[in-house]
Amino acid sequence: MSAGIGFVIFASRNGAMLVVAHAAGYSLVEMLGNEGAIAVGDAVSGDWHVVGDEPIHCRGSQYDAFFQGIWSSRDPPMSMARVVVGG
């Protein structure tokens, strides 16, 4: 894993979908359990280049997640997160 640090800039109302800003761009991350454990403003780490199941780390804890890709703009992943869960 090539982990990088990012910051959560959007979380859906139920905390299931996150948009993370990081050095490579913006990623849409779906939490697989523990929804709401990570919130806007939290520093997180993960392998942003993976598409699929991959852990995300926050405050010394590891959470199951599904990474859905990288975008150069925050708008596409934020729109997708809102559509998926009504965020």
PDB file of N, CA, C and O in Angstrom:
ATOM      1  N   MET A   1       0.840  -1.185   0.000  1.00  0.00           N
ATOM      2  CA  MET A   1       0.000   0.000   0.000  1.00  0.00           C
ATOM      3  C   MET A   1       0.872   1.231   0.000  1.00  0.00           C
ATOM      4  O   MET A   1       1.863   1.299   0.728  1.00  0.00           O
ATOM      5  N   SER A   2       0.515   2.190  -0.800  1.00  0.00           N
ATOM      6  CA  SER A   2       1.199   3.467  -0.855  1.00  0.00           C
ATOM      7  C   SER A   2       0.279   4.514  -0.242  1.00  0.00           C
ATOM      8  O   SER A   2      -0.401   5.250  -0.957  1.00  0.00           O
ATOM      9  N   ALA A   3       0.264   4.575   1.073  1.00  0.00           N
ATOM     10  CA  ALA A   3      -0.689   5.436   1.786  1.00  0.00           C
ATOM     11  C   ALA A   3      -0.289   6.896   1.675  1.00  0.00           C
ATOM     12  O   ALA A   3       0.890   7.249   1.689  1.00  0.00           O
ATOM     13  N   GLY A   4      -1.316   7.732   1.564  1.00  0.00           N
ATOM     14  CA  GLY A   4      -1.138   9.169   1.580  1.00  0.00           C
ATOM     15  C   GLY A   4      -2.151   9.793   2.516  1.00  0.00           C
ATOM     16  O   GLY A   4      -3.198   9.211   2.801  1.00  0.00           O
ATOM     17  N   ILE A   5      -1.829  10.971   2.984  1.00  0.00           N
ATOM     18  CA  ILE A   5      -2.718  11.696   3.897  1.00  0.00           C
ATOM     19  C   ILE A   5      -3.709  12.523   3.087  1.00  0.00           C
ATOM     20  O   ILE A   5      -3.371  13.075   2.039  1.00  0.00           O
ATOM     21  N   GLY A   6      -4.930  12.598   3.588  1.00  0.00           N
ATOM     22  CA  GLY A   6      -5.950  13.430   2.986  1.00  0.00           C
ATOM     23  C   GLY A   6      -6.849  13.997   4.075  1.00  0.00           C
ATOM     24  O   GLY A   6      -6.735  13.635   5.246  1.00  0.00           O
ATOM     25  N   PHE A   7      -7.735  14.884   3.674  1.00  0.00           N
ATOM     26  CA  PHE A   7      -8.679  15.492   4.606  1.00  0.00           C
ATOM     27  C   PHE A   7     -10.092  15.353   4.064  1.00  0.00           C
ATOM     28  O   PHE A   7     -10.346  15.608   2.887  1.00  0.00           O
ATOM     29  N   VAL A   8     -10.992  14.951   4.919  1.00  0.00           N
ATOM     30  CA  VAL A   8     -12.393  14.778   4.530  1.00  0.00           C
ATOM     31  C   VAL A   8     -13.015  16.153   4.332  1.00  0.00           C
ATOM     32  O   VAL A   8     -13.028  16.976   5.248  1.00  0.00           O
ATOM     33  N   ILE A   9     -13.535  16.399   3.116  1.00  0.00           N
ATOM     34  CA  ILE A   9     -14.158  17.697   2.823  1.00  0.00           C
ATOM     35  C   ILE A   9     -15.672  17.583   2.692  1.00  0.00           C
ATOM     36  O   ILE A   9     -16.369  18.597   2.646  1.00  0.00           O
ATOM     37  N   PHE A  10     -16.184  16.358   2.632  1.00  0.00           N
ATOM     38  CA  PHE A  10     -17.624  16.128   2.552  1.00  0.00           C
ATOM     39  C   PHE A  10     -17.927  14.774   3.155  1.00  0.00           C
ATOM     40  O   PHE A  10     -17.205  13.803   2.929  1.00  0.00           O
ATOM     41  N   ALA A  11     -19.004  14.716   3.928  1.00  0.00           N
ATOM     42  CA  ALA A  11     -19.529  13.447   4.430  1.00  0.00           C
ATOM     43  C   ALA A  11     -21.040  13.482   4.255  1.00  0.00           C
ATOM     44  O   ALA A  11     -21.690  14.470   4.595  1.00  0.00           O
ATOM     45  N   SER A  12     -21.592  12.403   3.724  1.00  0.00           N
ATOM     46  CA  SER A  12     -23.049  12.326   3.572  1.00  0.00           C
ATOM     47  C   SER A  12     -23.694  12.356   4.957  1.00  0.00           C
ATOM     48  O   SER A  12     -23.030  12.136   5.970  1.00  0.00           O
ATOM     49  N   ARG A  13     -24.978  12.626   4.980  1.00  0.00           N
ATOM     50  CA  ARG A  13     -25.693  12.733   6.262  1.00  0.00           C
ATOM     51  C   ARG A  13     -25.517  11.515   7.142  1.00  0.00           C
ATOM     52  O   ARG A  13     -25.402  11.641   8.362  1.00  0.00           O
ATOM     53  N   ASN A  14     -25.494  10.335   6.539  1.00  0.00           N
ATOM     54  CA  ASN A  14     -25.342   9.115   7.343  1.00  0.00           C
ATOM     55  C   ASN A  14     -23.879   8.693   7.501  1.00  0.00           C
ATOM     56  O   ASN A  14     -23.593   7.686   8.149  1.00  0.00           O
ATOM     57  N   GLY A  15     -22.955   9.454   6.915  1.00  0.00           N
ATOM     58  CA  GLY A  15     -21.536   9.160   7.052  1.00  0.00           C
ATOM     59  C   GLY A  15     -21.037   8.006   6.213  1.00  0.00           C
ATOM     60  O   GLY A  15     -19.893   7.576   6.364  1.00  0.00           O
ATOM     61  N   ALA A  16     -21.887   7.492   5.320  1.00  0.00           N
ATOM     62  CA  ALA A  16     -21.489   6.345   4.502  1.00  0.00           C
ATOM     63  C   ALA A  16     -20.582   6.731   3.338  1.00  0.00           C
ATOM     64  O   ALA A  16     -19.753   5.929   2.909  1.00  0.00           O
ATOM     65  N   MET A  17     -20.732   7.955   2.823  1.00  0.00           N
ATOM     66  CA  MET A  17     -19.942   8.394   1.673  1.00  0.00           C
ATOM     67  C   MET A  17     -19.089   9.587   2.085  1.00  0.00           C
ATOM     68  O   MET A  17     -19.583  10.541   2.685  1.00  0.00           O
ATOM     69  N   LEU A  18     -17.802   9.520   1.754  1.00  0.00           N
ATOM     70  CA  LEU A  18     -16.856  10.591   2.069  1.00  0.00           C
ATOM     71  C   LEU A  18     -16.189  11.071   0.793  1.00  0.00           C
ATOM     72  O   LEU A  18     -15.935  10.285  -0.120  1.00  0.00           O
ATOM     73  N   VAL A  19     -15.905  12.369   0.734  1.00  0.00           N
ATOM     74  CA  VAL A  19     -15.033  12.905  -0.307  1.00  0.00           C
ATOM     75  C   VAL A  19     -13.779  13.391   0.409  1.00  0.00           C
ATOM     76  O   VAL A  19     -13.847  14.162   1.366  1.00  0.00           O
ATOM     77  N   VAL A  20     -12.633  12.920  -0.077  1.00  0.00           N
ATOM     78  CA  VAL A  20     -11.350  13.210   0.556  1.00  0.00           C
ATOM     79  C   VAL A  20     -10.469  13.983  -0.424  1.00  0.00           C
ATOM     80  O   VAL A  20     -10.293  13.574  -1.572  1.00  0.00           O
ATOM     81  N   ALA A  21      -9.917  15.110   0.043  1.00  0.00           N
ATOM     82  CA  ALA A  21      -8.938  15.883  -0.736  1.00  0.00           C
ATOM     83  C   ALA A  21      -7.542  15.402  -0.335  1.00  0.00           C
ATOM     84  O   ALA A  21      -7.236  15.276   0.850  1.00  0.00           O
ATOM     85  N   HIS A  22      -6.704  15.137  -1.335  1.00  0.00           N
ATOM     86  CA  HIS A  22      -5.339  14.657  -1.080  1.00  0.00           C
ATOM     87  C   HIS A  22      -4.437  15.117  -2.212  1.00  0.00           C
ATOM     88  O   HIS A  22      -4.901  15.756  -3.156  1.00  0.00           O
ATOM     89  N   ALA A  23      -3.159  14.799  -2.126  1.00  0.00           N
ATOM     90  CA  ALA A  23      -2.177  15.292  -3.095  1.00  0.00           C
ATOM     91  C   ALA A  23      -2.484  14.870  -4.525  1.00  0.00           C
ATOM     92  O   ALA A  23      -2.120  15.588  -5.457  1.00  0.00           O
ATOM     93  N   ALA A  24      -3.142  13.728  -4.731  1.00  0.00           N
ATOM     94  CA  ALA A  24      -3.440  13.240  -6.079  1.00  0.00           C
ATOM     95  C   ALA A  24      -4.761  13.786  -6.623  1.00  0.00           C
ATOM     96  O   ALA A  24      -5.052  13.607  -7.806  1.00  0.00           O
ATOM     97  N   GLY A  25      -5.560  14.445  -5.792  1.00  0.00           N
ATOM     98  CA  GLY A  25      -6.844  14.988  -6.240  1.00  0.00           C
ATOM     99  C   GLY A  25      -7.920  14.786  -5.191  1.00  0.00           C
ATOM    100  O   GLY A  25      -7.732  15.110  -4.018  1.00  0.00           O
ATOM    101  N   TYR A  26      -9.055  14.245  -5.629  1.00  0.00           N
ATOM    102  CA  TYR A  26     -10.218  14.033  -4.759  1.00  0.00           C
ATOM    103  C   TYR A  26     -10.721  12.610  -4.959  1.00  0.00           C
ATOM    104  O   TYR A  26     -10.841  12.135  -6.088  1.00  0.00           O
ATOM    105  N   SER A  27     -11.014  11.939  -3.853  1.00  0.00           N
ATOM    106  CA  SER A  27     -11.507  10.568  -3.924  1.00  0.00           C
ATOM    107  C   SER A  27     -12.862  10.445  -3.264  1.00  0.00           C
ATOM    108  O   SER A  27     -13.157  11.111  -2.272  1.00  0.00           O
ATOM    109  N   LEU A  28     -13.681   9.577  -3.838  1.00  0.00           N
ATOM    110  CA  LEU A  28     -14.952   9.196  -3.246  1.00  0.00           C
ATOM    111  C   LEU A  28     -14.725   7.867  -2.534  1.00  0.00           C
ATOM    112  O   LEU A  28     -14.259   6.898  -3.132  1.00  0.00           O
ATOM    113  N   VAL A  29     -15.062   7.839  -1.251  1.00  0.00           N
ATOM    114  CA  VAL A  29     -14.837   6.651  -0.432  1.00  0.00           C
ATOM    115  C   VAL A  29     -16.157   6.256   0.218  1.00  0.00           C
ATOM    116  O   VAL A  29     -16.818   7.077   0.854  1.00  0.00           O
ATOM    117  N   GLU A  30     -16.531   4.998   0.054  1.00  0.00           N
ATOM    118  CA  GLU A  30     -17.727   4.465   0.703  1.00  0.00           C
ATOM    119  C   GLU A  30     -17.311   3.680   1.930  1.00  0.00           C
ATOM    120  O   GLU A  30     -16.524   2.738   1.833  1.00  0.00           O
ATOM    121  N   MET A  31     -17.833   4.063   3.079  1.00  0.00           N
ATOM    122  CA  MET A  31     -17.555   3.331   4.310  1.00  0.00           C
ATOM    123  C   MET A  31     -18.342   2.023   4.286  1.00  0.00           C
ATOM    124  O   MET A  31     -19.522   2.007   3.935  1.00  0.00           O
ATOM    125  N   LEU A  32     -17.691   0.943   4.655  1.00  0.00           N
ATOM    126  CA  LEU A  32     -18.330  -0.371   4.699  1.00  0.00           C
ATOM    127  C   LEU A  32     -18.475  -0.765   6.169  1.00  0.00           C
ATOM    128  O   LEU A  32     -17.704  -1.573   6.686  1.00  0.00           O
ATOM    129  N   GLY A  33     -19.455  -0.192   6.820  1.00  0.00           N
ATOM    130  CA  GLY A  33     -19.610  -0.330   8.264  1.00  0.00           C
ATOM    131  C   GLY A  33     -18.997   0.893   8.935  1.00  0.00           C
ATOM    132  O   GLY A  33     -18.265   1.650   8.297  1.00  0.00           O
ATOM    133  N   ASN A  34     -19.283   1.084  10.179  1.00  0.00           N
ATOM    134  CA  ASN A  34     -18.767   2.226  10.953  1.00  0.00           C
ATOM    135  C   ASN A  34     -19.107   3.566  10.325  1.00  0.00           C
ATOM    136  O   ASN A  34     -18.342   4.522  10.455  1.00  0.00           O
ATOM    137  N   GLU A  35     -20.245   3.649   9.643  1.00  0.00           N
ATOM    138  CA  GLU A  35     -20.667   4.911   9.056  1.00  0.00           C
ATOM    139  C   GLU A  35     -20.758   5.966  10.155  1.00  0.00           C
ATOM    140  O   GLU A  35     -21.307   5.710  11.226  1.00  0.00           O
ATOM    141  N   GLY A  36     -20.227   7.134   9.889  1.00  0.00           N
ATOM    142  CA  GLY A  36     -20.243   8.220  10.859  1.00  0.00           C
ATOM    143  C   GLY A  36     -19.006   8.285  11.735  1.00  0.00           C
ATOM    144  O   GLY A  36     -18.843   9.243  12.490  1.00  0.00           O
ATOM    145  N   ALA A  37     -18.124   7.285  11.654  1.00  0.00           N
ATOM    146  CA  ALA A  37     -16.912   7.278  12.472  1.00  0.00           C
ATOM    147  C   ALA A  37     -15.905   8.331  12.002  1.00  0.00           C
ATOM    148  O   ALA A  37     -15.059   8.780  12.775  1.00  0.00           O
ATOM    149  N   ILE A  38     -16.004   8.714  10.741  1.00  0.00           N
ATOM    150  CA  ILE A  38     -15.107   9.717  10.152  1.00  0.00           C
ATOM    151  C   ILE A  38     -15.962  10.893   9.713  1.00  0.00           C
ATOM    152  O   ILE A  38     -17.015  10.712   9.101  1.00  0.00           O
ATOM    153  N   ALA A  39     -15.503  12.106  10.031  1.00  0.00           N
ATOM    154  CA  ALA A  39     -16.307  13.307   9.773  1.00  0.00           C
ATOM    155  C   ALA A  39     -15.514  14.344   8.976  1.00  0.00           C
ATOM    156  O   ALA A  39     -14.298  14.235   8.820  1.00  0.00           O
ATOM    157  N   VAL A  40     -16.228  15.345   8.480  1.00  0.00           N
ATOM    158  CA  VAL A  40     -15.593  16.458   7.756  1.00  0.00           C
ATOM    159  C   VAL A  40     -14.504  17.064   8.632  1.00  0.00           C
ATOM    160  O   VAL A  40     -14.706  17.312   9.821  1.00  0.00           O
ATOM    161  N   GLY A  41     -13.350  17.296   8.021  1.00  0.00           N
ATOM    162  CA  GLY A  41     -12.207  17.884   8.719  1.00  0.00           C
ATOM    163  C   GLY A  41     -11.222  16.869   9.248  1.00  0.00           C
ATOM    164  O   GLY A  41     -10.093  17.227   9.586  1.00  0.00           O
ATOM    165  N   ASP A  42     -11.622  15.601   9.329  1.00  0.00           N
ATOM    166  CA  ASP A  42     -10.715  14.570   9.829  1.00  0.00           C
ATOM    167  C   ASP A  42      -9.577  14.320   8.841  1.00  0.00           C
ATOM    168  O   ASP A  42      -9.778  14.313   7.626  1.00  0.00           O
ATOM    169  N   ALA A  43      -8.385  14.117   9.387  1.00  0.00           N
ATOM    170  CA  ALA A  43      -7.241  13.678   8.590  1.00  0.00           C
ATOM    171  C   ALA A  43      -7.348  12.164   8.467  1.00  0.00           C
ATOM    172  O   ALA A  43      -7.549  11.463   9.459  1.00  0.00           O
ATOM    173  N   VAL A  44      -7.213  11.674   7.251  1.00  0.00           N
ATOM    174  CA  VAL A  44      -7.312  10.241   6.977  1.00  0.00           C
ATOM    175  C   VAL A  44      -6.149   9.813   6.100  1.00  0.00           C
ATOM    176  O   VAL A  44      -5.508  10.644   5.457  1.00  0.00           O
ATOM    177  N   SER A  45      -5.881   8.528   6.076  1.00  0.00           N
ATOM    178  CA  SER A  45      -4.871   8.019   5.149  1.00  0.00           C
ATOM    179  C   SER A  45      -5.409   6.774   4.466  1.00  0.00           C
ATOM    180  O   SER A  45      -6.208   6.018   5.017  1.00  0.00           O
ATOM    181  N   GLY A  46      -4.934   6.597   3.244  1.00  0.00           N
ATOM    182  CA  GLY A  46      -5.334   5.452   2.445  1.00  0.00           C
ATOM    183  C   GLY A  46      -4.556   5.437   1.151  1.00  0.00           C
ATOM    184  O   GLY A  46      -3.823   6.380   0.851  1.00  0.00           O
ATOM    185  N   ASP A  47      -4.708   4.379   0.385  1.00  0.00           N
ATOM    186  CA  ASP A  47      -4.065   4.282  -0.928  1.00  0.00           C
ATOM    187  C   ASP A  47      -5.056   4.815  -1.960  1.00  0.00           C
ATOM    188  O   ASP A  47      -5.898   4.068  -2.458  1.00  0.00           O
ATOM    189  N   TRP A  48      -4.958   6.077  -2.273  1.00  0.00           N
ATOM    190  CA  TRP A  48      -5.930   6.776  -3.122  1.00  0.00           C
ATOM    191  C   TRP A  48      -5.953   6.244  -4.545  1.00  0.00           C
ATOM    192  O   TRP A  48      -6.917   6.485  -5.271  1.00  0.00           O
ATOM    193  N   HIS A  49      -4.913   5.523  -4.965  1.00  0.00           N
ATOM    194  CA  HIS A  49      -4.849   5.023  -6.335  1.00  0.00           C
ATOM    195  C   HIS A  49      -5.567   3.690  -6.516  1.00  0.00           C
ATOM    196  O   HIS A  49      -5.718   3.219  -7.643  1.00  0.00           O
ATOM    197  N   VAL A  50      -6.007   3.083  -5.432  1.00  0.00           N
ATOM    198  CA  VAL A  50      -6.734   1.821  -5.501  1.00  0.00           C
ATOM    199  C   VAL A  50      -8.195   2.098  -5.839  1.00  0.00           C
ATOM    200  O   VAL A  50      -8.781   3.065  -5.352  1.00  0.00           O
ATOM    201  N   VAL A  51      -8.773   1.249  -6.670  1.00  0.00           N
ATOM    202  CA  VAL A  51     -10.218   1.260  -6.880  1.00  0.00           C
ATOM    203  C   VAL A  51     -10.710  -0.084  -6.374  1.00  0.00           C
ATOM    204  O   VAL A  51     -10.384  -1.130  -6.934  1.00  0.00           O
ATOM    205  N   GLY A  52     -11.494  -0.045  -5.313  1.00  0.00           N
ATOM    206  CA  GLY A  52     -12.000  -1.270  -4.715  1.00  0.00           C
ATOM    207  C   GLY A  52     -11.852  -1.251  -3.210  1.00  0.00           C
ATOM    208  O   GLY A  52     -11.632  -0.205  -2.601  1.00  0.00           O
ATOM    209  N   ASP A  53     -11.980  -2.442  -2.616  1.00  0.00           N
ATOM    210  CA  ASP A  53     -11.894  -2.575  -1.161  1.00  0.00           C
ATOM    211  C   ASP A  53     -10.485  -2.231  -0.688  1.00  0.00           C
ATOM    212  O   ASP A  53      -9.496  -2.754  -1.201  1.00  0.00           O
ATOM    213  N   GLU A  54     -10.416  -1.351   0.290  1.00  0.00           N
ATOM    214  CA  GLU A  54      -9.135  -0.907   0.837  1.00  0.00           C
ATOM    215  C   GLU A  54      -9.427  -0.258   2.181  1.00  0.00           C
ATOM    216  O   GLU A  54     -10.430   0.445   2.308  1.00  0.00           O
ATOM    217  N   PRO A  55      -8.590  -0.466   3.184  1.00  0.00           N
ATOM    218  CA  PRO A  55      -8.837   0.196   4.463  1.00  0.00           C
ATOM    219  C   PRO A  55      -8.538   1.693   4.395  1.00  0.00           C
ATOM    220  O   PRO A  55      -7.688   2.144   3.627  1.00  0.00           O
ATOM    221  N   ILE A  56      -9.253   2.436   5.209  1.00  0.00           N
ATOM    222  CA  ILE A  56      -8.972   3.854   5.406  1.00  0.00           C
ATOM    223  C   ILE A  56      -8.635   4.006   6.892  1.00  0.00           C
ATOM    224  O   ILE A  56      -9.246   3.357   7.741  1.00  0.00           O
ATOM    225  N   HIS A  57      -7.666   4.861   7.200  1.00  0.00           N
ATOM    226  CA  HIS A  57      -7.197   5.026   8.569  1.00  0.00           C
ATOM    227  C   HIS A  57      -7.513   6.432   9.065  1.00  0.00           C
ATOM    228  O   HIS A  57      -7.378   7.412   8.333  1.00  0.00           O
ATOM    229  N   CYS A  58      -7.940   6.506  10.330  1.00  0.00           N
ATOM    230  CA  CYS A  58      -8.259   7.794  10.944  1.00  0.00           C
ATOM    231  C   CYS A  58      -8.070   7.678  12.457  1.00  0.00           C
ATOM    232  O   CYS A  58      -8.604   6.766  13.087  1.00  0.00           O
ATOM    233  N   ARG A  59      -7.319   8.592  13.023  1.00  0.00           N
ATOM    234  CA  ARG A  59      -7.103   8.653  14.476  1.00  0.00           C
ATOM    235  C   ARG A  59      -6.657   7.308  15.058  1.00  0.00           C
ATOM    236  O   ARG A  59      -7.129   6.898  16.119  1.00  0.00           O
ATOM    237  N   GLY A  60      -5.764   6.637  14.372  1.00  0.00           N
ATOM    238  CA  GLY A  60      -5.215   5.388  14.866  1.00  0.00           C
ATOM    239  C   GLY A  60      -6.095   4.165  14.667  1.00  0.00           C
ATOM    240  O   GLY A  60      -5.729   3.069  15.094  1.00  0.00           O
ATOM    241  N   SER A  61      -7.246   4.329  14.030  1.00  0.00           N
ATOM    242  CA  SER A  61      -8.135   3.197  13.757  1.00  0.00           C
ATOM    243  C   SER A  61      -8.185   2.910  12.267  1.00  0.00           C
ATOM    244  O   SER A  61      -7.985   3.798  11.439  1.00  0.00           O
ATOM    245  N   GLN A  62      -8.455   1.660  11.944  1.00  0.00           N
ATOM    246  CA  GLN A  62      -8.598   1.231  10.552  1.00  0.00           C
ATOM    247  C   GLN A  62     -10.055   0.865  10.310  1.00  0.00           C
ATOM    248  O   GLN A  62     -10.685   0.198  11.130  1.00  0.00           O
ATOM    249  N   TYR A  63     -10.587   1.315   9.162  1.00  0.00           N
ATOM    250  CA  TYR A  63     -11.975   1.053   8.803  1.00  0.00           C
ATOM    251  C   TYR A  63     -12.038   0.448   7.409  1.00  0.00           C
ATOM    252  O   TYR A  63     -11.237   0.791   6.540  1.00  0.00           O
ATOM    253  N   ASP A  64     -12.994  -0.455   7.198  1.00  0.00           N
ATOM    254  CA  ASP A  64     -13.216  -1.026   5.880  1.00  0.00           C
ATOM    255  C   ASP A  64     -13.880   0.018   4.992  1.00  0.00           C
ATOM    256  O   ASP A  64     -14.790   0.726   5.423  1.00  0.00           O
ATOM    257  N   ALA A  65     -13.423   0.105   3.763  1.00  0.00           N
ATOM    258  CA  ALA A  65     -13.959   1.095   2.836  1.00  0.00           C
ATOM    259  C   ALA A  65     -13.825   0.594   1.406  1.00  0.00           C
ATOM    260  O   ALA A  65     -13.090  -0.351   1.121  1.00  0.00           O
ATOM    261  N   PHE A  66     -14.555   1.253   0.519  1.00  0.00           N
ATOM    262  CA  PHE A  66     -14.470   0.979  -0.914  1.00  0.00           C
ATOM    263  C   PHE A  66     -14.089   2.286  -1.607  1.00  0.00           C
ATOM    264  O   PHE A  66     -14.868   3.239  -1.617  1.00  0.00           O
ATOM    265  N   PHE A  67     -12.899   2.327  -2.181  1.00  0.00           N
ATOM    266  CA  PHE A  67     -12.394   3.507  -2.871  1.00  0.00           C
ATOM    267  C   PHE A  67     -12.918   3.494  -4.301  1.00  0.00           C
ATOM    268  O   PHE A  67     -12.789   2.491  -5.004  1.00  0.00           O
ATOM    269  N   GLN A  68     -13.513   4.611  -4.735  1.00  0.00           N
ATOM    270  CA  GLN A  68     -14.201   4.629  -6.022  1.00  0.00           C
ATOM    271  C   GLN A  68     -13.499   5.441  -7.103  1.00  0.00           C
ATOM    272  O   GLN A  68     -14.081   5.675  -8.162  1.00  0.00           O
ATOM    273  N   GLY A  69     -12.277   5.871  -6.869  1.00  0.00           N
ATOM    274  CA  GLY A  69     -11.517   6.551  -7.906  1.00  0.00           C
ATOM    275  C   GLY A  69     -11.015   7.914  -7.488  1.00  0.00           C
ATOM    276  O   GLY A  69     -11.290   8.394  -6.388  1.00  0.00           O
ATOM    277  N   ILE A  70     -10.263   8.532  -8.402  1.00  0.00           N
ATOM    278  CA  ILE A  70      -9.668   9.853  -8.184  1.00  0.00           C
ATOM    279  C   ILE A  70     -10.161  10.802  -9.265  1.00  0.00           C
ATOM    280  O   ILE A  70     -10.251  10.432 -10.436  1.00  0.00           O
ATOM    281  N   TRP A  71     -10.477  12.021  -8.867  1.00  0.00           N
ATOM    282  CA  TRP A  71     -10.876  13.086  -9.792  1.00  0.00           C
ATOM    283  C   TRP A  71     -10.013  14.308  -9.539  1.00  0.00           C
ATOM    284  O   TRP A  71      -9.527  14.510  -8.426  1.00  0.00           O
ATOM    285  N   SER A  72      -9.821  15.121 -10.563  1.00  0.00           N
ATOM    286  CA  SER A  72      -9.031  16.344 -10.413  1.00  0.00           C
ATOM    287  C   SER A  72      -9.847  17.489  -9.822  1.00  0.00           C
ATOM    288  O   SER A  72      -9.287  18.477  -9.348  1.00  0.00           O
ATOM    289  N   SER A  73     -11.174  17.353  -9.850  1.00  0.00           N
ATOM    290  CA  SER A  73     -12.087  18.346  -9.281  1.00  0.00           C
ATOM    291  C   SER A  73     -12.908  17.672  -8.186  1.00  0.00           C
ATOM    292  O   SER A  73     -13.176  16.473  -8.254  1.00  0.00           O
ATOM    293  N   ARG A  74     -13.301  18.439  -7.186  1.00  0.00           N
ATOM    294  CA  ARG A  74     -14.124  17.861  -6.121  1.00  0.00           C
ATOM    295  C   ARG A  74     -15.583  17.681  -6.530  1.00  0.00           C
ATOM    296  O   ARG A  74     -16.309  16.916  -5.896  1.00  0.00           O
ATOM    297  N   ASP A  75     -16.018  18.369  -7.570  1.00  0.00           N
ATOM    298  CA  ASP A  75     -17.429  18.350  -7.944  1.00  0.00           C
ATOM    299  C   ASP A  75     -17.969  16.969  -8.334  1.00  0.00           C
ATOM    300  O   ASP A  75     -19.031  16.591  -7.841  1.00  0.00           O
ATOM    301  N   PRO A  76     -17.289  16.193  -9.198  1.00  0.00           N
ATOM    302  CA  PRO A  76     -17.842  14.881  -9.556  1.00  0.00           C
ATOM    303  C   PRO A  76     -18.023  13.940  -8.360  1.00  0.00           C
ATOM    304  O   PRO A  76     -19.102  13.368  -8.211  1.00  0.00           O
ATOM    305  N   PRO A  77     -17.010  13.755  -7.500  1.00  0.00           N
ATOM    306  CA  PRO A  77     -17.252  12.837  -6.381  1.00  0.00           C
ATOM    307  C   PRO A  77     -18.292  13.365  -5.391  1.00  0.00           C
ATOM    308  O   PRO A  77     -19.021  12.573  -4.794  1.00  0.00           O
ATOM    309  N   MET A  78     -18.375  14.673  -5.207  1.00  0.00           N
ATOM    310  CA  MET A  78     -19.389  15.217  -4.299  1.00  0.00           C
ATOM    311  C   MET A  78     -20.790  14.996  -4.857  1.00  0.00           C
ATOM    312  O   MET A  78     -21.710  14.654  -4.113  1.00  0.00           O
ATOM    313  N   SER A  79     -20.956  15.190  -6.167  1.00  0.00           N
ATOM    314  CA  SER A  79     -22.258  14.942  -6.792  1.00  0.00           C
ATOM    315  C   SER A  79     -22.638  13.475  -6.681  1.00  0.00           C
ATOM    316  O   SER A  79     -23.788  13.150  -6.386  1.00  0.00           O
ATOM    317  N   MET A  80     -21.685  12.593  -6.914  1.00  0.00           N
ATOM    318  CA  MET A  80     -21.947  11.158  -6.827  1.00  0.00           C
ATOM    319  C   MET A  80     -22.338  10.767  -5.405  1.00  0.00           C
ATOM    320  O   MET A  80     -23.272   9.989  -5.214  1.00  0.00           O
ATOM    321  N   ALA A  81     -21.641  11.293  -4.417  1.00  0.00           N
ATOM    322  CA  ALA A  81     -21.962  10.980  -3.036  1.00  0.00           C
ATOM    323  C   ALA A  81     -23.366  11.423  -2.674  1.00  0.00           C
ATOM    324  O   ALA A  81     -24.084  10.706  -1.976  1.00  0.00           O
ATOM    325  N   ARG A  82     -23.759  12.577  -3.134  1.00  0.00           N
ATOM    326  CA  ARG A  82     -25.098  13.098  -2.834  1.00  0.00           C
ATOM    327  C   ARG A  82     -26.183  12.258  -3.515  1.00  0.00           C
ATOM    328  O   ARG A  82     -27.242  12.028  -2.931  1.00  0.00           O
ATOM    329  N   VAL A  83     -25.933  11.807  -4.724  1.00  0.00           N
ATOM    330  CA  VAL A  83     -26.920  11.004  -5.456  1.00  0.00           C
ATOM    331  C   VAL A  83     -27.089   9.640  -4.791  1.00  0.00           C
ATOM    332  O   VAL A  83     -28.211   9.153  -4.646  1.00  0.00           O
ATOM    333  N   VAL A  84     -25.990   9.032  -4.391  1.00  0.00           N
ATOM    334  CA  VAL A  84     -26.024   7.679  -3.837  1.00  0.00           C
ATOM    335  C   VAL A  84     -26.813   7.625  -2.540  1.00  0.00           C
ATOM    336  O   VAL A  84     -27.615   6.712  -2.344  1.00  0.00           O
ATOM    337  N   VAL A  85     -26.597   8.590  -1.649  1.00  0.00           N
ATOM    338  CA  VAL A  85     -27.239   8.509  -0.332  1.00  0.00           C
ATOM    339  C   VAL A  85     -28.087   9.719   0.008  1.00  0.00           C
ATOM    340  O   VAL A  85     -28.542   9.856   1.143  1.00  0.00           O
ATOM    341  N   GLY A  86     -28.307  10.594  -0.957  1.00  0.00           N
ATOM    342  CA  GLY A  86     -29.125  11.764  -0.684  1.00  0.00           C
ATOM    343  C   GLY A  86     -28.464  12.752   0.241  1.00  0.00           C
ATOM    344  O   GLY A  86     -29.120  13.450   1.014  1.00  0.00           O
ATOM    345  N   GLY A  87     -27.119  12.797   0.144  1.00  0.00           N
ATOM    346  CA  GLY A  87     -26.289  13.524   1.058  1.00  0.00           C
ATOM    347  C   GLY A  87     -26.422  14.932   1.255  1.00  0.00           C
ATOM    348  O   GLY A  87     -25.687  15.516   2.051  1.00  0.00           O
TER     349      GLY A  87
END
